[in-house]
Amino acid sequence: LGLGARPGEPIPQTPMAAVLGCADARVPLELIFSQSANDLFVVRVAGNVLGGSSVGSIDFALARIPSVRLVAVVGHTGCGAVTAAVDAYLDPTAYLGLSANLPLRGIVDSVMAAVRGADTALRALHGDPVVERRGYRQALIDAAVVLNAAVAADAVRRIFAEHLSE
């Protein structure tokens, strides 16, 4: 990883981009984008949920690391957080199991708007009977993954508009 200019001194951070991604161990963003250590400032949280800590981390990167010129939000197929939100949406009794697990419920709640939006879009495109089709749950998961990342990316763009226009 390199040594700093003086013994015991770390090398400076020089990532080209800040990336908000999912904490899923199967999607290591540096490997997916063929990048090395210090190339990306990666913020990972289940469901690539945009919250206080993730916004603060992105803010740090934009304010303190001059090499960061890009911010991206990345979703992925098979996301467990989105799947949990879809399952709670399709079967509200499943949500009751989350009621006492406040941290997990917070993640599912954050993704739920994307799930509702994906359901609305699928119904608008294919009609209400789409919910009875085989494969609807998987289609809803896939659409919600995309919408969840898009909503987070739009929020990042709005929150950091001043930084990103430089």
Secondary structure, 3 states (H helix, E strand, C coil): CCCCCCCCCCCCCCCCEEEEECCCCCCCHHHHCCCCCCCEEEEECHHHCCCHHHHHHHHHHHHHCCCCCEEEECCCCCCHHHHHHHHHHHCHHHHHCCCCCHHHHHHHHHHHHHHHHHHHHHHHHHCHHHHHCCCHHHHHHHHHHHHHHHHHHHHHHHHCHHHHCC
